[in-house]
Each structure stands twice: as structure tokens, then as C-alpha cells.
């Protein structure tokens, strides 16, 4: 069932499907929207109720027009559906609010699956100065094709040929990078709090992802008590496109262990 969910000063497109099992809430990356989960939905919905939504400005959600927080929007979605206890699956950008909520309200989170996740407060670099300089130059020139080429080199290194599916998803997400910038509030730093995590957690990293992200993900997994680290040799920053079965296995196995 597709619907619009009201959040503070806006609304989000969401989809609620699947069965009666432990609810899963899927949080998409900044280089895609909720359709990034299409490859794993059939397996997840066989055993679980699955809710996914588009962040403001992505996919079918209207662009932001006021300040907002990713974690506050996540809580609003959970409240809308009356979800008291869920498993969160956060990919890249989606990992940020997932980690925040798991730390701040662990009783509400039954399990946490992280795919190439971001995290606030990480002391290392997640993007190089060269990347940011080129992105800014391309943006100032209005060079959408150049921005896409940069993004593909950076986050889609495991692709072959024209990698049309990854390219289409990244291209569609680029406008939100810039339209959201004035409005998206930075969530509190959480990297230094990962040792407090009291939620069952599994983290998958893409071995063909940026070296900076791989190091961050390794550091995150080492900091989270009991975290299972899964290395995906065929993945870059888009594991649901590159190795969907491995992603589904990780999520389902994690949830199987939840009591």
C-alpha cells in the first residue's frame, strides 16, 4: 500500500507491504531512493512486514521547504504506522538516522542492519578534498553529466558496461543533494557512542567501495559490541544492486536471531 506520511513541515511517500512478521523499515542511500530496495523486496516481504519511504526531495517525496532532521522524520514514520518495535535496515545515508535511533531508543529497535553506512562524528574522512572540489566545480557549471560521471567513479566502481541501472538511480538523486542542503539538519555525532549500542547489529561493507568508507565501516563494526561484519567482494556503495541475495541473507539471518 502506497501512501503519503505527514511529517513536520512536509510529507513523505511510503510503502507498506508484506506479511505479519517483525516489521522492517528500509532507509535508502543518498545515491538512490526507495526503489533501491526493489531487488530485495520479494525475499524480505515473504517473511516480514516491510515499510520503505523516500527522504524529502528523493523519489516520490516532495522537496524540503523547511529545516528537518532525518532521525525525526524516521520517528514520525514509525509513529504513523504505530510501530513499537522494528528492525532498521540503513544503507549509506540511511545508516545515519538508523544508528542515531538505535542509540537513543534501543527498546524500539529489535535489530540494526547497516549497508555501507554513514555515521556522524567519524574522525576520518568519508570523501576526499579532490572529490568535493570537483563536485563544487561541476555544480557551479551546471554540469549534470559531469556530476554523474564523478559519482559513478566514486560510488559505482563495481559496475560493468554502461551500468545503466546504477546511473539512472544516481542521476535521479542528484537534484536532492542540492535542494536539501539548506534544510537538512546535522544529526548529533554518534561515532563516539557506538560502544553503547545495545541492539543486535550486522554491518556489510563493499570491498570495492571508496577506501575511506571501507575504513569507516571497519571502524564502526569494531566499535559496536557484538557486531557481525560481512565483506561483500562484488559490491561498491550499492550493495542492493551488486549483491542483493547477500543483502537479503544478512537481513533475514539477523532478524531470525531476534527474540
Secondary structure, 3 states (H helix, E strand, C coil): CEEEEEECCEEEEEEEEECCCCCEEEECCCCCCHHHHHHHHHHHHHHCEEEEECCCCCCCCCCCCCCECHHHHHHHHHHHCCCCCEEEEEECHHHHHHHHHHHHCHHHEEEEEEECCCCCCCCCCCCCHHHHHHHHHHHHCCCHHHHHHHHHHHHCCCCCCCCHHHHHHHHHHHHHHHHCCCCECCCCCCHHHHHHCCCEEEEEEECCCCHHHHHHHHHHHHHCCCCEEEEECCCCCCHHHHCHHHHHHHHHHHHHCCC
